Amino acid sequence: MKWWVDERYPHADVIRVVLDTLTTHKPGSLYDTFPPAEAHRVRQKVEFHYTPKHGSWLNMAEIELRVFARQCLQRRIATEATLVHELAAIEAARNTVRATIHWQFTTTAARVKLAHLYPSPSP
């Protein structure tokens, strides 16, 4: 976090960090690592955003990244400009057809598969 604040994005007003695990990073981690004044300084520029514990939007983002990887990123691309051009073409094509994610794991299937996670009502 300190590297982001001091070197990577020194002119940013705020750095938003999206975390997919509720227990990975917390502001208190800065105070465990740095002296209080330094931790406070870094903390003032960092904003933590935690994904919902059972949220699916992160899964959707991962699926979209996988689409890009399958269509473009599994081969050597010589320049950054070529990569940007190819990714933009894939994005435009997906946006044109209004591509969606078709979930195959239904609520009914989830209830069967995950039944062991939920308590059974007493008879």
C-alpha positions as CSV (number, residue, x, y, z in Angstrom):
1,M,0.0,0.0,0.0
2,K,2.8,2.4,0.9
3,W,4.4,1.8,-2.6
4,W,1.1,2.6,-4.3
5,V,0.7,5.8,-2.3
6,D,4.3,7.0,-2.5
7,E,5.6,5.7,-5.9
8,R,2.9,4.3,-8.2
9,Y,0.1,6.8,-7.7
10,P,1.7,9.7,-5.7
11,H,-0.7,12.3,-7.3
12,A,-3.9,10.3,-6.7
13,D,-6.4,11.8,-4.3
14,V,-7.6,8.3,-3.3
15,I,-6.6,4.8,-4.1
16,R,-9.5,2.4,-4.1
17,V,-8.5,-1.2,-3.3
18,V,-11.1,-3.9,-4.0
19,L,-10.6,-7.0,-1.9
20,D,-12.3,-10.4,-2.5
21,T,-11.8,-11.7,1.0
22,L,-13.1,-10.0,4.1
23,T,-10.1,-11.0,6.3
24,T,-7.2,-10.3,4.0
25,H,-6.4,-6.6,4.5
26,K,-7.8,-4.1,6.9
27,P,-6.7,-0.6,7.7
28,G,-5.3,-2.0,11.0
29,S,-2.7,-3.9,8.9
30,L,-1.0,-0.6,8.1
31,Y,-0.7,0.1,11.9
32,D,0.8,-3.3,12.4
33,T,3.5,-2.6,9.8
34,F,4.3,1.1,10.1
35,P,4.7,3.6,12.9
36,P,1.3,5.3,13.7
37,A,2.0,8.6,11.8
38,E,3.2,6.8,8.7
39,A,0.2,4.3,8.8
40,H,-2.2,7.3,9.2
41,R,-0.6,9.1,6.2
42,V,-0.9,6.0,4.0
43,R,-4.5,5.3,5.3
44,Q,-5.7,8.7,4.3
45,K,-5.1,7.9,0.6
46,V,-6.3,4.3,0.6
47,E,-10.0,3.3,0.5
48,F,-10.8,-0.4,1.1
49,H,-13.8,-1.9,-0.7
50,Y,-14.7,-5.4,0.3
51,T,-16.7,-7.7,-2.0
52,P,-19.8,-9.3,-0.5
53,K,-19.0,-12.6,1.2
54,H,-21.3,-14.5,-1.1
55,G,-21.4,-12.0,-4.0
56,S,-21.2,-13.0,-7.6
57,W,-20.0,-9.8,-9.3
58,L,-16.4,-10.8,-8.7
59,N,-17.1,-14.1,-10.4
60,M,-18.6,-12.2,-13.4
61,A,-15.4,-10.1,-13.6
62,E,-13.3,-13.3,-13.5
63,I,-15.4,-14.8,-16.2
64,E,-15.0,-11.8,-18.4
65,L,-11.2,-11.8,-17.9
66,R,-11.2,-15.5,-18.9
67,V,-13.1,-14.6,-22.1
68,F,-10.3,-12.1,-23.0
69,A,-7.6,-14.7,-22.1
70,R,-9.1,-17.3,-24.3
71,Q,-9.6,-15.0,-27.2
72,C,-6.4,-12.9,-27.0
73,L,-4.0,-13.5,-24.2
74,Q,-2.9,-17.1,-24.8
75,R,-0.5,-16.0,-27.5
76,R,2.5,-13.7,-27.6
77,I,1.5,-10.1,-28.4
78,A,4.5,-8.1,-29.5
79,T,3.5,-4.6,-28.3
80,E,1.3,-2.9,-25.8
81,A,-0.4,-1.0,-28.6
82,T,-1.3,-4.3,-30.3
83,L,-2.7,-5.7,-27.0
84,V,-4.8,-2.6,-26.4
85,H,-6.1,-2.7,-30.0
86,E,-7.0,-6.4,-29.7
87,L,-8.7,-6.1,-26.3
88,A,-10.7,-3.1,-27.5
89,A,-11.9,-5.1,-30.5
90,I,-13.0,-8.0,-28.3
91,E,-14.7,-5.6,-25.9
92,A,-16.5,-3.8,-28.8
93,A,-17.7,-7.1,-30.2
94,R,-19.0,-8.3,-26.8
95,N,-20.7,-5.0,-26.2
96,T,-22.3,-5.1,-29.7
97,V,-23.9,-8.5,-29.1
98,R,-24.7,-7.5,-25.5
99,A,-22.9,-10.6,-24.2
100,T,-24.2,-12.0,-20.9
101,I,-23.2,-14.7,-18.5
102,H,-25.4,-17.7,-18.5
103,W,-25.3,-19.2,-15.0
104,Q,-25.6,-23.0,-15.1
105,F,-25.6,-23.4,-11.3
106,T,-29.2,-22.8,-10.5
107,T,-30.6,-22.1,-7.0
108,T,-32.2,-25.5,-7.0
109,A,-28.9,-27.2,-7.8
110,A,-27.2,-25.1,-5.2
111,R,-29.7,-26.2,-2.5
112,V,-29.0,-29.9,-3.3
113,K,-25.2,-29.6,-3.6
114,L,-24.8,-27.3,-0.6
115,A,-27.4,-28.9,1.7
116,H,-24.7,-30.0,4.1
117,L,-23.9,-26.4,4.8
118,Y,-27.4,-25.6,6.1
119,P,-28.9,-27.0,9.3
120,S,-31.9,-29.3,8.9
121,P,-35.1,-28.4,10.7
122,S,-35.8,-30.6,13.7
123,P,-38.7,-33.0,13.1
